[in-house]
Amino acid sequence: EWAGEGIKPKPKKLSHAQETKFNAERKQVLASRPDRHLENVIIRDEPINPKIQSGRMPRGVSSISWNQSLRNPIGPEWNTSYSFSKVTQPKITAKVGQNIEPLKKSEKKILTKRSF
């Protein structure tokens, strides 16, 4: 411990035989990938968790308007400070320490399935 307390030793490098074996396995795996000819692209092999991704668009949003909203960045680097604050401002504001009443169940009938 001549370098001081808390200093961890560097991990040992692979031997020449281990390195060549690792590189051969890596080349074999990369050759079987569908994105091997695409530079800087990784195609996911495993499916996306359905809990994370929805299978349909939100109600009232068309695919054209959704794609158009994705093309326009929201960051302060690309927009004026006024438009950035207007877009990112929360719809409901409350003062610190103020009680927030829970939402009431609406009386509207919600259709779960459409019958054609």
N, C-alpha and C positions, 0 to 999 in steps of 0.2 A: 504494500500500500504506500509506495513512495510518492504517488501522485496526489494523495490526499484521501480523506474519508468520504465515502459516498460515491466514489468514482467506480463505475462498473467496467470490467474488461471488455474489449471489443470482441464480437463474435468471431470465431475462427473461420477462415476462408475455406471453401471447398477444395479438396484435392483435385488434381488434374483428371483422375478417373471419374470422380463424382461429378465434376463439372461437365465432362463430355457426356456422361449418362443423362444428366439433367437436361442438357441442350438437345440430345436426341429425343427424349420424351417430349420436350416442349415442341420441337418441330413436328413430331407425329401428331400431337394434339392440335396444333395450329393448322396443319394440312387438312384435317377433317372438319374444320369450322366452316360454316357457310359464308362468313365475312372475311375469309382469308385474302381475297383480292381487293377488298375495300380498305383504304388507308384511314386510320383514325376513326373507325366505325366498329362498334361491338353490337352484334345482334343477339338478343337474349334467347337462350335455348329453352329455359323453363318458363311456364306460363305465369302471367301476372296474377297475384292473389286477388280473387274476386271481391274480397272485403275492401280492398283499396280502390279498385277501379269499377266504376259504374258501367253497366252495359247499355245505357241509354242517355240521351241528352236531357237536361232539366226542362221542365215544362215552360213553354213560352220562349224558348231559345232555339233558333234554327242553326243548322250546321254552318251555314254561311256566316251568320253574325258571330258565332263562336270562333270560327277560324279567323275572322277579321279582328276580333278582340285580342286574339293571341299574337297577331302581327304587330300590334301597337304596344310598345313597352310602356310600363307605368312608372319607372324609376325617375328620381329627380335629375338624373343626368340627361334625360331625353326630353323632359317637359319643363315648362315654366313652374316656378314655385307655387303660383296661384292654382294652376290646373292640377299639379301634383297633390296639393293639400285638399283640393275639392274632390278628387277621385278617391283618395285614401281616407277621407274623413268618415268616422263611424256614423251610421244612420241614427243611432240612439246614444245620447250622452247623458251622464248622470254625475252629480257632484260626489266628491269623496265622502263616504259615511252615509249616503242617502240610501234608504231602503228601496229595493226594486221589487215591485209586485210581480208575481208569476203571471204568465200569459193565460188568458181564459180560453177554454175550448170553444171554437167557433161553432155556430149553429148550422153552418153550411154543410150540405151533404157531400161527402167525398166519394167519388166513384173509384172503385179499385179495378174493375174490369169493364171493358166496353163490350156490349153485345151488338153484333152486326146482323 
